[in-house]
Amino acid sequence: MDHIAATPTGQAGPAFREGGRILVDALRIHGVDRVFGVPGESSLPIFDALRDPAAGVQFVVCRHEAAASHMAEADGKMLGRPGVCLVSRGPGAMHAAVGIHTAFMDSTPMILLIGQVPRRFRGRGAFQEMDYTRVFASTSKWAAEIEDPALIPEYLSRAFHMAVSGRPGPVILSLPEDMLEEECAVADLPRFVPSTPAPQPDLLARMRILLQEAKRPLVVLGGTGWTPQAFDDLQAFVTANDLPVAAAFRSQHLIDNRSENYIGDLSLGMHPDVAARVAGADLLLVIGDHLGEVVTRGYRIVTPPQPQQRLIHVHQDGDELGRVFHAELPIQSGAAPFAAAARQLPPVDASAWRDWRREARESYEARHRPPPASNAGVDLAQVCIFLRDRLPPDSIVTNGAGNYAGWVHRFHSYRQLGSQLAPKSGCMGYGLPAAIAAQLRYPDRKVVAFAGDGCFMMAAPDFATAVQYGLPVVVIVVNNGMYGSIRMHQERRYPGRPSATDLRNPDFAAMAITFGAHGELVTETADFAPAFERALASGLPALIELRTDPEQITPDATISRIRGTAVPA
């Protein structure tokens, strides 16, 4: 909306507004209803504008900028449009940098707004002064400083367009304190309009020919830009053609895991059978994913630049096509328009790979059954299976990084788009902030966060944010008293020589109670289900601490077993 006032000549024109007001008005125009952050004195005009109910933008007060930036990143993941974070200069910006890294690695649209020193102080080493255009140059799509309040609408429009275009990602805008205080008369710009490329008919026809020539095809799903309709369209396409489907790293929610077409995920610690099927495929149809290190198992099962498999690569960013892998058929298209077009294609004859797909699914179903667990502590596989059966399909499950996530990815079933929030960046401390963002965005859905003991402590202060906003998230803290994934790698390379991985933890359940939340300690598997029901019934943010066996380092391996088969460095 334009803010109109009378000019000295009597003609209507934009009203004078502070830069902070111009910025908040622009956020609202671009569809922003929520900003996450920690307040700072550099941005007081913004906070004054946010205080006005007419602003229509909620500011979520967080306890740490790292958590705030991850909340904004998770919000962007869920919405497909930029999540927004506002932090103060210097330390605030550096704390928030971890969320920018996640957004950059995960292709998540996001905008980080940073208060900056007054323009007249720049270059003098002023209090907390930094050059954010240089600091974030390698982890953002664009980093800029707004010199003039009259440029705010233009810069915000560019920021939103850039964040969602091509391969989505984060944009950083530095906001000098005196610029936000300065008044000017400038018209607002309309809401950004995203543009998504669609596949060309001749390329789809060529894709169909390549599919028909295959004997062992495999579809890999990943990336961003998926919609509920695209989820349905893709399922219809792979069902009609009886194609096996693997999910890229932490992209399991892009297909209903109960589908006969789903064969597993290409994640850290991926099962050898899944890796073998990728390596043994004669055709890969990769939709949305850029085929990074994790998905390709260190570029070994799909080898650059010329993979052994024939490759059809569908990606909305033309710069990603051919950047690492030479595709026999590159198709520049967003996931949604591609899925819609693929659904309309006549099915090919799938008889050549029907057994290949069926055997892969049977292997997945066998892996989905838990192996025998140790007698000590809580069996995390049984916890995940209980939640798989107990939670509604639209429930949102979040996690950060750590070996505990291997149980979640393997034994939980994601049945609906948007039911998984996890960092492809491999960042610890993500699960709790993501759960907070998810519960704010979808207050009627169940939200469960998984975190290791080390992972949770990196975000623990923002458990207070869940309490402050009355969010009934359930946080499951898997406590094995160590940085488990690092210990696993140590045992593989330096068996019997653990170093710097032991953790002395607080009583997590008691900690939750001191926050004003619900807390439970579970030491036996059978006690988890009633504890979970009590957590839900409390209506409060809840934390359930699980004491697990530190010896059981992965679903299939113990520390002793790894140590016994290790090849010392």
N, C-alpha and C positions, 0 to 999 in steps of 0.2 A: 504494500500500500504506500502511496505517496503522502507525505506530510505537507499540506498546503497552507500557505499564509499569503497575505497581501504584500506585494513589493512596494517600494516607494512610488512607483509609477501607477499603482493601482491594479496591476496585473497579478493574477494568481501565480504563485511560485512556491518552491519548497520552503518549509519553515526551518528556522535555525534550531539545531539540536547539538548537544554534546556528542563527541565521537563515541562515547560509551553507549549512548542511546541509539545512535545510528547503527552500531554493531548489533545490538540486541534486536532491533527491528529487522535487520537483515537476516539474523538467525531464524527469527520467526517466519519470515517470508519463505525461507528455504526449507521450512518444514520441521525445524528443530523444536522439540518440546521439552528437552531435558539436556542439561549440561552437567558433567561431573567435574569435581575439582576440589582444590583447597584454596581458600581466599588469600589474597596478597594485597599489599598496599598499592602496588603498581596499577591495579585494575579497579580502583574504587568507583570510577564512573560507570563501569559495567555493572557492578553489584548494586549501585543505586538504581540503575535502569531495571535490573532484574526484580527489584523489590516491588515495582509497580505491578499490581495484578494484571493490568492490561498487557504486560509484556508477554504473557502466555508461555513463558519458559521457566521450568523448574530447575533450580540449582541444587544438585545433590552434594551435600557437604561431606567430604571424605576425610579420613584421618592420615592418609599418606598419598602422595601424588602417584606413586607406582600403582597403587590399587585404583586410583581415580582414572588413570590412563587405560588400565585394563578394563575397567567398567565401560569406558567410552568405546574401546575396541570391540568388546563383546556386543555392545548395543549396535555398532555398525555391522557386525557379522549377522545379527538377527534381522536387521531392517534392510540391508542392502543399500543403505544410504549412509552418509558419514555420521558416525558417532562423534560427539564433541566433548573436549576436555579443556578446562581453563585452569592454568596454574600461574604462580608467581615466577619471577625471574630467577636466574642463577640456580640455587639448590632445587627450587620447585621444578624447573625445567629439566634438570638432570635426573631427578627422581622419576619424572614422567617419561624419560627417554626409553625406558624398558617397554612401555606400551607402544611407543612408536616403532621399536624394533619388531614387536609382535605383529603390528599392523602391516609393516613392510614385508615381513616374511610370509604372512598369511594372506596377503592381497586383500586386506580389509580397508574399506573407505573410512577415513577418520580425519578430523581436523583438530590440531592442538593450538590453542591460543595462549600466548605467553606475554605476561606483562614485561615491559622493558624500561630501562632507565630513560629519563627525559632526553629529548633529542639534543639539547644544548650540552648535556654531560657526556655524550658519546665520545669514545676515544681517549678519555681521561682515566680509565680504570675506575669508573664510578662504582658505587656499592652494588655488588652482584652483577656487574656488567658482563655480558657475553655477546658474541656475534652468532646468533642462532642460524643465520643463513649458511655459515660455515660448519657449525657443529652438526647440523642435521642434513648436510648435503648428500651424504651417502646412504641415508636411511629414510628418505622421504621422496615423494614425487616432485615437491616444490617447497621451498622454504623462502619466505620473503618478510620484509619489514614494511609496515604501512607508514609512510612519511606524513600523510595529509589525511585528515578525517574525510575530506571530499572523495577520497579514493576507496573508502571502506566498502561501499556497495559493489564497486568494480572488483576489488580483491576478493571479497567473499564469494561473488558469483564465480570467479575463476577458480577459487579454491574448491568449491563444491563440484564444479564440472571436472576438474582435474582428478579429484579423489575417486570419482566413479568411472572415469574413462579408461580405455585400454585395460591394462592390468591394474585393478583398483589398489589404492594405497593411501598412506597418510600425507597430509599437507600441514605445514607449520606456518603460522602467522605471528610475527613479533609485533607487539603493540606498545609503542612508547607512551609513557605515563602522561606526558603533556599533550600528546596527540589525542588521547582519549578525553582529555578535559576541554580541548578546544572546540568551539562551536562553529558550525558552518551550515549553509543551506544547500542540501544536495538531495536529488530525487532517489528514491529507492529503485532497485532493479527487480524484474520479475524472478520468480522461483526458477532454479536451475532445471534444465531438461536433459536427462541422460540420453545418450545415443548408443545403441547396441547393434553391432553388425549382425547380419543374418547370412546363412549359407546360400551360395549360388546353386541353382538347380543342376548345372552340369557337374559340379563337384559332388553333389549328393548322388547323382547317377553313377559317377566313377566310384564312390564309396560302396555303393551296392554291388558293383562288379567285383571289387576287391573282397568284399565279404563272401560272395558266392564262390570265389576261388579258394577261400581258406579251408583248412582242415581243423585247425585249432585256434580259433579266434578268441580274443579276450577283451572285454570292455573295462577301462579304468576310469572311474569318476572322481573328480576333485574340483578345486577352484571355487569361485564365487559366481553370483548372478543367478542362482537357482531360485525358482519360485514353486509354490505348491502345484501349479499347473505343469511346470517343467518336470517336477517329481513324478507326476502321474503320466506325462507323455513319455518320459524315459522308460518307466516301468512297462508301459504298453509296447514300446519298441523292442526292448530286450525279450519280453515274453513272446511276442509274435515271431521273433527270429531265434528263440531259444538260446540266447547268448549268455555265457557266463560273465559275471560282473564282479570286479574287485574294487574296493574303495581305497582311494589314496589316503595318505596319512591323515588321520583324524577327520575323515570325510565320510564316515560310516552312515551318517544320517541322510545321505543323498539317495539311498535306496532302502526299502523296507527289508531289514535283515531276515525276515521270515520268508522272503521270496525264494523260490527254487533256483532263481538265477544268481543269487548272491553266494559268493564262495570265500569271502574273507577280506581282510584289510592288509594294506601294504604299509605297515607301521614299523617303528623301532621294535626289534625282536620279532619280526614277522615269522610266521610258521614256515619251516622249510618247504612244506608242500605247496604253499602259496607262491613262494619264491621260485620253486621249480616250474610251476605252471606259467608264470610270467616269462621265465627264461625259455620255456619250451613252446610257447605260443608261436604260431607262424604269422599272426596278424594281431596288432594291438590297435584298438580304437580308443584313444585317450581323449576324454572330454573334460576340458576345463583345467586340468592339472598341468603344471609346467615340467613334470618329471624331474624332481630334485633328488638330492642325495639319499634321503630316507626311502622314497618310493622305489628307487632303482637299486637299493641296497649297495650304496657306495658306487653307483654307476657300473655294477657288475652284471646284473640280470637284464638291464637295458644299457647297452654300451654306446657312448658317444664317440665320434659324431654320427657314425653309420650303424644303427642297431641291426642285430641279426634278424629281428622280426620286421616284417613290413609294418610301417607305421602310418596310421591316419591320425593326425593331431589336430584337434579342434580347440581353438583358444580365441578369446575375444580380442586379445592384443596381438596385432600383427608382428610386433617386435619380438614376441616369444616364439613365433614360428620360425624354425631354423636357427634359433640362437644357440642351442646346444646340440639338438638332435636334428638330423636330416630326415624329414618325413616324406614318404612317397606321395602322400596326399595331405598337404596342409590346408586347413579350412579355417578362415577367420570368421568366427561367429561366437556370439554369446551362448551360454548353455541353454537358456530358455528358448530362443528362436531355433537353435539346432534341434533340441528335443521335439519341438512342435513339428518341424519339418520331417524329422526322421520317422515320427509316428505315422505320417501320411504315406510313407514309401511302401510299395508292395513287399511283403515278406519274401526272403530268399529261402531256398531249400536248406534246412538245418540238419538234414540227416547225417551229414559228414561229421558233425561235432556233437551230436546228441549225447553219445556216451561220454565224451570228454567233459561236457557240462555236468552231466549227472554224477560222474565220479568225483568231480571237484566239489560239488555240493555235499555229497556223502562224506567226504573228508572234512569239510567245514562242520557238519553236524556232529561228527565224532569228536572234533576238537572242542566243540561247544559243551561237551560233557566234561565235568571236572575230573582231573586226575586224583588219585589218593593224596590226601594232605597229611602233613605231620600231625602228631597228637598234641602239639603245644599251641596254645593260643587260638585265635579265631581263624577259621578257614575263609579267606577272602573270596574264594570262588563261590562258596555257598551264599555269602552275603550278596554278591552280584546276581546270582540266580534268583534269590528271593526278591530282589528289587525288580528284576526282569519280569517276574510274574505278578508282582504287587502293583507296580506303577502303571498309571494310564498311558496309552500310546503317546499322548502329547506332552508327557513329562519331560523336563529338561535336565540332563545330566551333564555336569561340568567337571573338569579336572585340570590340574596343572601338570607338572612334569615329575617323573620318578618311576621307579619300577612298579609301584602299586597300580599305575595306570594300565599296565599290561593285563591285569585281571579284569579291569573295567572294559577295555576294548575287546577282550576275548569272550567274556561270559555275559555281558549285557547285550541286549538286542535293541537297536535303534529302529523305530518303526515309522517315524514321521520326520519330515524335513524340519530342521531347526531344533531337534531334540538332543543334539550334541554340541557342546561348546568346549573346545579344547585348543590349546595353542600349537600350531604347527612349528612355531619358533622354538618349541621345547623349553618354554619359560616356566620356572617354578613360581609359586605364589599367584597363579592365575585362577584357580578353581573358585575360591571365595568371591573375589571381585566379579567374576563372570556370573556367578549365581545371584549376586545382589542386583546386577544389571538385568538379568533375566526375570527375577521376581518383580522388579519395578515395572518392566515392560509387559509382563503377563501375570498379573496378580492372582488369576484364577487357576493357574497351572502349578503342578507340583514341581519343585526345583530341588535337586539333590546335588551337592558338591562333594567330590572326593578330593582328599589332600593327604599327602604323606606328612609325617611329623615335621620334617624339615620344610616341606612345601607350605604347610599351614602357617608356620611361624613367620614366614616371609610376608604374609598378608594379615596376620592376626589382629593388628590394631583396627582393621576395618570390619571386624566382627561387631564392633561398636556401631558402625554405620547400619548394619542389618537391624540392630536393636533400635537405633534412633528412628528408623523409618518403619518399624514394626513389620519386618519382612520374615515370613515363616519358612525361610530356607532351612534345609537340613544338611549340616556339614558332617561328613564322615571322615574322621582323622585316623589314618592307618599308621599306627605307632609301632615301629620296630626298633626304635632307638638308634637310628643311623641314617646317613645318606646312602640309601640302598643301592641305587644305580652305580654310584662311584665305587662303592665297596665291591660290587660285582665285577666291574672292570679291573679293579686292583687284583682281585683273586685270579683273574684270567692272565694278567701279565706279571704280577708279583705275588704268587700264591703264598698264603700264610703271613703276609706282611701288610696288614691293614694300617692305614695312616690317615689321620685327620677326618675320619668318617663317623666316629662315635658321637652320639648326641645325648645330653642329659636334659630330659624334658620335664615341663611342669605337669601337674594334674590337669589335663585338658578339660575334663568335665567340670571340675571345680572352677576353672578359669571362666568357662561359659556362664556358670551361675553368677559369678561376680559381675559379669556384664549385664545381668538381668535377663539372661536367656535360659533355656532348658539344657541341662547337661546330663550325659549318661556315660558310664564306663562299662564296656562289654569285654569280658575276658574269655567267654565260651561261646561257640558258634550258635548254640541253641538259644542263647539269650538275646541275640540281635533282633529277631522279629518282634518280640514284645517291646523292646527298647525303641524300635523304630515307630511302632504304633503309638507309644506314649509321646514320642517327639512330635508326631503329626497332631495328636490330640491336644498338645499344649497350646497350639496356635502361636507359639513364640519362635523366634530364631532358635535353632537347636543344634547342639554338637554331640555327636556320638563318637567316643574314642574307642577304637578297636585295638586291643593288644594282640599283635601277631608275632609269629615265630620268626626271629631274625635269620634263622638258618634257611627258611624257605624264601629264597631271594627272587625267584620267578615262579610262575605256575608249574613249571616242569623241572626246575633245577634247585638244588640246595647249594649252599656255600661249600660244603664238603665235596660234593660232586664236581663242582667247577674247579675247586682247588686240586682235586685228584686228576683232572684231565688237562690242567693248564700247561701251557708251554711258556716257561719263564722268559722274560725279556732279556 
